[in-house]
Amino acid sequence: MSKVLHSRHNKIFLDKLRKLRESRQLRQADLCKLLGRSQGWVSYIESGQTTLHIIELRQWLAALGVEFLDFLNELDAELRLLEAMRQRANPPRRLARNALSQLVQAGLSMDAVSAAPAQATKPAKRQVRR
């Protein structure tokens, strides 16, 4: 299966579907009768073993008496919150724009760099043995 099926976002989506069904006090068998599908299909969807097409999602939500756009807006808000929390926990590191910025990020000063011995620009002459 692809990585999307195992992502945290997909888990939130599937939990939301399952909780909606349970909040209506419906078993998987009850929902499958409303959808004209098998109970196994409902189970596969809720467990993440298969995916719902957008039209099937719309039918699923209609069977539960949930407005399609309301569901999508709530899901989007939850996913955005998750992303914002993750970004706060792991702020992106900015790359240095030039050599001076790289030195500052490394905790070095120009004085420390100036004090370092300069490397020769010409290679040393080889001594010839006679």
C-alpha positions as CSV (number, residue, x, y, z in Angstrom):
1,M,0.0,0.0,0.0
2,S,1.1,3.5,-0.6
3,K,2.5,5.8,2.2
4,V,-0.7,7.9,2.1
5,L,-2.8,5.1,3.4
6,H,-0.5,4.9,6.5
7,S,-0.2,8.6,7.1
8,R,-1.3,10.4,10.2
9,H,-3.7,12.4,8.0
10,N,-5.4,9.3,6.7
11,K,-5.7,7.9,10.2
12,I,-7.5,11.1,11.3
13,F,-9.8,10.8,8.3
14,L,-10.6,7.2,9.1
15,D,-11.1,7.8,12.8
16,K,-13.5,10.6,11.9
17,L,-15.5,8.3,9.6
18,R,-15.7,5.6,12.3
19,K,-16.7,8.0,15.0
20,L,-19.4,9.5,12.9
21,R,-20.9,6.0,12.3
22,E,-20.6,5.2,16.0
23,S,-22.2,8.5,17.0
24,R,-25.2,7.5,15.0
25,Q,-25.2,4.2,17.0
26,L,-24.8,2.2,13.8
27,R,-22.9,-1.0,13.4
28,Q,-20.9,-1.6,10.3
29,A,-23.6,-4.0,9.2
30,D,-26.2,-1.2,9.6
31,L,-24.2,1.2,7.5
32,C,-23.6,-1.4,4.8
33,K,-27.3,-1.9,4.4
34,L,-27.8,1.9,4.0
35,L,-25.0,1.9,1.4
36,G,-25.9,-1.3,-0.4
37,R,-22.5,-2.7,0.2
38,S,-21.0,-5.6,2.2
39,Q,-20.0,-5.3,5.8
40,G,-16.5,-6.3,4.8
41,W,-16.3,-3.3,2.5
42,V,-17.1,-1.0,5.4
43,S,-14.6,-2.7,7.5
44,Y,-11.9,-2.4,4.9
45,I,-12.6,1.3,4.5
46,E,-12.5,2.0,8.3
47,S,-9.3,-0.1,8.8
48,G,-7.5,1.7,5.9
49,Q,-7.1,-1.5,3.8
50,T,-8.9,0.2,0.9
51,T,-9.8,3.8,0.0
52,L,-13.0,5.7,-0.7
53,H,-13.5,7.5,-3.9
54,I,-14.9,11.0,-3.5
55,I,-18.3,9.9,-4.7
56,E,-18.4,7.0,-2.3
57,L,-17.4,9.4,0.5
58,R,-20.3,11.6,-0.4
59,Q,-22.7,8.6,-0.3
60,W,-21.2,7.4,3.0
61,L,-21.8,10.8,4.6
62,A,-25.3,11.1,3.2
63,A,-26.2,7.7,4.7
64,L,-25.0,9.1,8.1
65,G,-26.9,12.4,7.6
66,V,-23.8,14.5,7.4
67,E,-23.3,17.4,5.0
68,F,-20.4,16.6,2.7
69,L,-18.9,20.1,2.7
70,D,-19.3,20.4,6.5
71,F,-17.3,17.2,6.9
72,L,-14.6,18.3,4.6
73,N,-14.3,21.7,6.3
74,E,-14.0,20.0,9.7
75,L,-11.4,17.5,8.4
76,D,-9.4,20.3,6.8
77,A,-9.4,22.3,10.1
78,E,-8.2,19.3,12.0
79,L,-5.4,18.5,9.5
80,R,-4.3,22.1,9.4
81,L,-4.1,22.1,13.2
82,L,-2.0,19.0,13.1
83,E,0.4,20.5,10.6
84,A,0.7,23.7,12.6
85,M,1.5,21.7,15.8
86,R,4.2,19.7,13.9
87,Q,5.7,22.9,12.4
88,R,5.9,24.5,15.9
89,A,7.6,21.4,17.2
90,N,10.1,21.2,14.4
91,P,10.8,24.7,13.0
92,P,12.5,24.6,9.6
93,R,16.2,25.4,9.6
94,R,17.2,28.2,7.3
95,L,20.2,27.9,5.1
96,A,22.9,30.5,5.3
97,R,22.9,32.9,2.3
98,N,26.6,33.6,2.3
99,A,29.9,32.7,3.9
100,L,29.5,35.3,6.7
101,S,26.1,33.9,7.6
102,Q,27.5,30.4,7.6
103,L,30.2,31.5,10.1
104,V,27.7,33.1,12.3
105,Q,25.6,30.0,12.3
106,A,28.6,27.9,13.1
107,G,29.4,30.3,16.1
108,L,32.7,31.6,14.6
109,S,33.7,35.2,14.1
110,M,35.7,36.8,11.4
111,D,38.6,37.3,13.9
112,A,38.8,33.6,14.5
113,V,38.9,33.0,10.8
114,S,41.6,35.7,10.2
115,A,43.8,34.3,13.0
116,A,43.8,30.9,11.2
117,P,46.9,30.4,9.1
118,A,46.4,31.1,5.5
119,Q,46.9,28.3,3.1
120,A,49.5,28.6,0.5
121,T,48.2,29.4,-2.9
122,K,51.2,27.8,-4.7
123,P,52.2,24.3,-4.2
124,A,55.5,23.8,-2.4
125,K,58.5,23.0,-4.6
126,R,59.7,19.5,-4.5
127,Q,63.3,18.9,-3.5
128,V,65.2,16.9,-6.0
129,R,67.6,14.3,-4.5
130,R,70.9,13.8,-6.1
